Amino acid sequence: MKMYEFTVNFIPAEEGGYTVTVPALPGCISEGDTLEEAKVNIKEAIQGYIEALQMDGLPIPAEKLERLKVAV
């Protein structure tokens, strides 16, 4: 089993809980009532996303991050 590592964004929801996105995997979104639940749910979403790509014979996107310094 191959391990993958992706950056995820946890966005607090106004009504409580979190929405989670994966920038490297467009459309891979999940949510959870707590941070722990959101982490479990996004891991499952990522696994499903990767499995779908593999079934379709498509490449798994590589993480492409760049850090910028900004003066304020």
Secondary structure, DSSP 4 states (H G I P E B T S, - for coil): --------EEEE-TTSSEEEE-TTSTT-EEEESSHHHHHHHHHHHHHHHHHHHHHTTPPPPPP---------
